Structures are given as structure tokens and as C-alpha cells.
């Protein structure tokens, strides 16, 4: 019985640690630590909801709200097939959102909340463009 309790506690702490990146990145932005807001505060609160839901997608290890309005995703597996599958799920669930995947190189650098928040999602294709081409 103790083993089951310990396992459940470990699973709960992993989920809350990942969710914390969504919350911490959103707070970082809303507290002005990333500079002036580039969109209304309500938009960042909506992004926080999107970020939290992103954590339940396949191959998502962690997620962050980005200052430019994207969602940064840290993948469990950095393969083309795994990333494509995650992007497909993301765009199906959030058709107007932008997902920006952290590269393997960026992940090896152990990025801080501040670094991820300030990354650009300009080169990431918005889900609305992906849906147009399908």
C-alpha cells in the first residue's frame, strides 16, 4: 500500500512541477519582468489556460507562455514524427494558437523561465496557417 501512495505522490509532483512552468511564465510576463506587455493582460490569462491544457498532449514534457503570444513546448522526444504528432494535436485543440517547440540544443542549455518567455515564435507556423494548407 505504501508503494502505491509513494507512486501517486511522485506522479502528482511531476504534473504540478510541469504546470508550474505555465504559471511561472505567465506570472513572469504579467509581473512586468519581461518588459511592457505586448497584448492585454486578459490575453495572457487565456494563454495560461492554453498552456495548462497543452501539458496533457502527447509528447509534451513541459510548456510555457511566451511574451509574443506563443506557447513554448518542451518535448519528451525530439523526433520529427513525435513533434509532428504533438503539433497536430495542439492545432486541433487550439486552431488559432502558435506552438514553438524548444530545440534539443535549447533544452540542453536548461533554459530559465525568463529565457523561454523571451524566445520568438515568429518562425513557427500558426495553427491557422497549418489548417489552411491541409
QUIRA-V458138 format. One record per helix or strand. SS is the DSSP state (2 for helix, 1 for strand). FROM is the first residue (numbers start at 1). LEN is the number of residues. If there is no record, write none. Layout:
ss=SS from=FROM len=LEN
ss=SS from=FROM len=LEN
This chain:
ss=2 from=2 len=29
ss=2 from=41 len=14
ss=1 from=60 len=6
ss=1 from=71 len=5
ss=2 from=80 len=14
ss=1 from=99 len=3
ss=2 from=104 len=5
ss=2 from=113 len=6
ss=2 from=127 len=7
